Amino acid sequence: MKERGQESCKGVNKMKTSIKIGKIYGIPIKLHFTLIFIVALIAWSVGSNVYLIAEMLGISDPDITIGLESYMLGVVIAVGLFLSVFVHEMAHSIVSIKSGFPVEEISLWLFGGVSKMDEIPSDPNLEIKISAVGPLSSLAIAFIAFVGGTLMVNDLLVFTLLYLSFINFFLAGFNLIPAFPMDGGRILRALLAKRYNYVKATKTAATIGKIFAVLFGILGLFINIFLVLIAFFIYMAASQESQSVMVDHMLSRVSIGSIMSREVKTVDPETTIEEFLRMVTTHQHTGFPVVRGERIVGIITLNDAREVPENMIHTKEVKEVMETDIVCLSPDDDASKAWKIMTKKQFGRFPILENDSLVGIVTRSDIMQAFQIQTEMNKYGDNF
């Protein structure tokens, strides 16, 4: 279902780092290329240390041969780990969807899994529910694997199930550490949001998350370099989400109608690229809506024109290179909506429609200027 005032969207060509392997519960499932590295690392680690791990698990003198057998066992455990992570993320996603918050995709990568939600719930109780179900699912897997491991007699099966049980117990515990934006950090943010506003709660949780990240990093220097990478990821993710919440909060106060440019220069679809380039020079804008009659049919930008060879700009027309899948907004929409779409789709501008008529245009720079003004005005409290 399209949102009010919103047309279809156009994506951006990016270097693909993930492959889509299917769709479950309506959610695209993607595997990141870094999985190759981590599966190989786990396979090597398990295969090389199988007797040490067996001793840790309480398995005496396991009938497992170091070599091809132990390394293949490592691959099986690595795959089992990521299946466990997938179940963890699916638990988050299903509860999120049932609560009315769509999930864009689930990506499995170097550090585990990520459920990309279109919007994070601001209801503290709902965020706790969505966040807690992931670790609970990991605990359930750990319990089932442990029971299965104790009932088996084959050393390979016993080793595999008990180790997956241990990994899932660890996964649940690690995710419950109050280091935002991990599950425990999100639960902490939700608890703080019951006492403070959502922005302050996020900033506080993010600061605590960064402190944990620094501690992880220092610990990783002495224990395992992989922990340093995790620390870096947590620190950057906490910073980015805190900033994202701040931007969203500030821009939610601003209507599109208050920042859009009302005098909109448009281009006819039959305009040549040469004529379009003259318009760019004359008006000092890098993009224009393309209008046929009173209907907007696309957007033409300087980037689109660059794709046309110089010897063809005299004959090539705008309609041949313009972007036809566009997003249109309403003057009543708030600027945070435009910013989210711009960030997600890498758009530079939005035509603004009212009663199906083009009444304005908003660019990325308009939105950034609105954010800067709101940030300055925020220093004076609620007086402005």
C-alpha positions, 0 to 999 in steps of 0.5 A: 500500500502506498503512503499518502502522497507517495509514488513508487521509488527508484533504487540506486545501483550499488555494488552488491555485497549480499545475495538474496537466498529467499524470502520467509514470512515476506522478509527477504533473506540475504547472505553477506560475502563476509560469511565466507570469511567467518565460516572458514574461520570457525571451521579452522578454529573448531577443526584445530581445537576439537579436543580442547573444545571437547574437554570444555564440553565434558566429552572425554576422549571423543572419537573425532579425527583431526583433519578432514573430519574435524574441519568438516565438523567445524563447517557444520557448526559454523552453519549451525551457528548462523542458522541459530542467528537466523532464528534469533533475527526471525524472532525479532522480525516476526514480533515486529511485523505482528506489532505493525512494524515492517521488516525490510530484510534480514542480513546474515554477515560477519558479526551475526545477523541484522533485521532491518526495520523500516521504523523503530517502535517508540513505545518502550514496552513494545521495544522491550518485547521485540528486543527480548524475544531474540535472546529468548529464542537463542536460550530455547535453541541452547536448551533443545541442543543441550537436551539433544546432546545428552541423549545422543551416543555418537561423538560427532552428534554429541559434540555438535549439539553441545557446542551449539548449545554453548554458543547459543547460551553465549549468544543470548548472554552477550546480546543481553549486555546493555551495550546499545544497539545490541538487544540489551542496549535496546531494552535499556533504552526502552527502560530509560524512555519510560522516565525520559524523552525518547531522544535523551533515552537514546543518547544515554543508551548510546553513550553506555554502548560506547563505553562497553565498546571501548571496554570490549576493544581493550579486552580484545587486545589481550584476548581475541582481535575479533572482539576489537572488530565487534567493539568497533561495530558497536561503537559506530552503530551506537553513534549512527543510531543516536544521530539518526534518532536526533535527526528524525526528532528535529525534522519531525517538527518541520513540514515539507510545505514550510521548506519547499521551493514553490517556484518550480522550473520544469522540463518537457520530455522532448527537451534535448540534453543540450537544452537541459544543460543550458537550463542547469547553467541558467538556473544553477540547479542540478535537477528538474521535474519532467512534466507532460501537460500537468502530469509529472512523468519523471526527474532529470538530473545532471548525473543522468545527463552525464551518461549521454556521450557529448556527440549525442547531447544535441539529439538525445531527449530528456525522456530517454534518460530521465528517472521515471520511478520517483517519490512524490510527497505532500506539503503536509508530510514532515521533513523526517519522512523525506529524510528517511527516504532520501537516506534509504534510496539516495534521492536528491530531491522530491516533487511536492504534489497537492491534489495531483498538482505540482506545487513545489520541490524539496532538495537534500540541501533544503532538509539539511538547512531545516535540521541546522535551524532546528538544532540552533533553535533547540538551544532556546527550548520550546519557545520557538 
